[in-house]
Amino acid sequence: MRFMVWGTLPLVSAIGVALGQAVGLRPTLWIAAVAGLLPVAPALASRIWSVRSGEEAVARFLPAPEPVQPEAPGPTPLAAGSHVS
């Protein structure tokens, strides 16, 4: 994880320098501010904001559990013909 974050810093710095030289400091800072907000957009656009309680979230977003099938009756541990030594 650290590699993915720290490894991109030189690349992003180079892009920032090139952008700053091309369009100027203020527009570059505005572009960086908007780009920094982009990862938040999916969370803001999600349906989770309409949920009012934990129970409602579970009902809406988790699949319903499958019904439990009762086990077929089988031989008991001390069935006829067996004995404990």
Kinemage of the C-alpha trace (Angstrom):
@kinemage 1
@onewidth
@group {chain A} dominant
@subgroup {mainchain}
@vectorlist {calphas} color= white
{ca met a 1} P 0.000 0.000 0.000
{ca arg a 2} L 2.776 2.410 0.884
{ca phe a 3} L 4.408 1.715 -2.480
{ca met a 4} L 1.244 2.745 -4.328
{ca val a 5} L 0.915 6.016 -2.392
{ca trp a 6} L 4.549 7.053 -2.103
{ca gly a 7} L 5.444 5.716 -5.524
{ca thr a 8} L 3.066 8.116 -7.266
{ca leu a 9} L 4.415 11.258 -5.563
{ca pro a 10} L 7.263 11.916 -8.058
{ca leu a 11} L 4.893 11.439 -10.990
{ca val a 12} L 2.226 13.710 -9.518
{ca ser a 13} L 4.853 16.308 -8.634
{ca ala a 14} L 6.124 16.336 -12.203
{ca ile a 15} L 2.576 16.718 -13.510
{ca gly a 16} L 1.997 19.590 -11.073
{ca val a 17} L 5.169 21.375 -12.171
{ca ala a 18} L 4.308 20.975 -15.858
{ca leu a 19} L 0.758 22.145 -15.279
{ca gly a 20} L 1.953 25.094 -13.197
{ca gln a 21} L 4.305 26.196 -15.941
{ca ala a 22} L 1.668 25.759 -18.623
{ca val a 23} L -1.338 27.491 -17.016
{ca gly a 24} L 0.005 29.262 -13.936
{ca leu a 25} L -0.096 28.798 -10.176
{ca arg a 26} L -3.712 29.675 -9.336
{ca pro a 27} L -5.354 27.518 -12.015
{ca thr a 28} L -3.056 24.640 -11.052
{ca leu a 29} L -4.130 24.922 -7.412
{ca trp a 30} L -7.809 24.966 -8.443
{ca ile a 31} L -7.288 21.902 -10.628
{ca ala a 32} L -5.540 20.139 -7.733
{ca ala a 33} L -8.379 21.062 -5.345
{ca val a 34} L -11.034 19.686 -7.689
{ca ala a 35} L -8.957 16.564 -8.365
{ca gly a 36} L -8.596 16.044 -4.604
{ca leu a 37} L -12.386 16.000 -4.258
{ca leu a 38} L -12.945 13.456 -7.037
{ca pro a 39} L -12.479 10.374 -4.789
{ca val a 40} L -15.374 11.614 -2.621
{ca ala a 41} L -17.816 11.813 -5.560
{ca pro a 42} L -18.831 8.107 -5.588
{ca ala a 43} L -19.674 8.230 -1.880
{ca leu a 44} L -21.722 11.389 -2.305
{ca ala a 45} L -23.600 9.887 -5.253
{ca ser a 46} L -24.342 6.556 -3.556
{ca arg a 47} L -27.675 5.379 -2.190
{ca ile a 48} L -26.314 5.108 1.353
{ca trp a 49} L -27.373 8.684 2.150
{ca ser a 50} L -31.050 7.681 2.006
{ca val a 51} L -30.645 5.091 4.784
{ca arg a 52} L -31.961 6.198 8.183
{ca ser a 53} L -31.055 3.233 10.422
{ca gly a 54} L -28.795 0.215 10.618
{ca glu a 55} L -31.700 -2.182 10.234
{ca glu a 56} L -32.793 -0.427 7.066
{ca ala a 57} L -29.251 -0.640 5.675
{ca val a 58} L -29.122 -4.365 6.333
{ca ala a 59} L -32.522 -4.884 4.733
{ca arg a 60} L -31.655 -2.832 1.633
{ca phe a 61} L -28.061 -3.737 0.908
{ca leu a 62} L -27.514 -7.278 2.212
{ca pro a 63} L -29.108 -10.281 0.527
{ca ala a 64} L -31.771 -12.110 2.459
{ca pro a 65} L -30.399 -15.171 4.261
{ca glu a 66} L -31.327 -18.529 2.840
{ca pro a 67} L -33.831 -20.456 4.930
{ca val a 68} L -32.292 -23.114 7.138
{ca gln a 69} L -33.345 -26.615 6.189
{ca pro a 70} L -34.095 -28.857 9.164
{ca glu a 71} L -31.762 -31.803 9.453
{ca ala a 72} L -33.161 -35.206 8.654
{ca pro a 73} L -33.511 -37.360 11.741
{ca gly a 74} L -30.660 -39.806 11.902
{ca pro a 75} L -29.354 -42.434 14.286
{ca thr a 76} L -28.606 -41.250 17.783
{ca pro a 77} L -25.067 -41.725 19.153
{ca leu a 78} L -26.249 -44.664 21.282
{ca ala a 79} L -28.315 -46.411 18.648
{ca ala a 80} L -29.487 -49.986 19.033
{ca gly a 81} L -26.620 -52.448 18.868
{ca ser a 82} L -23.934 -50.028 20.023
{ca his a 83} L -22.588 -49.812 23.501
{ca val a 84} L -20.144 -47.730 25.507
{ca ser a 85} L -17.105 -49.524 26.849
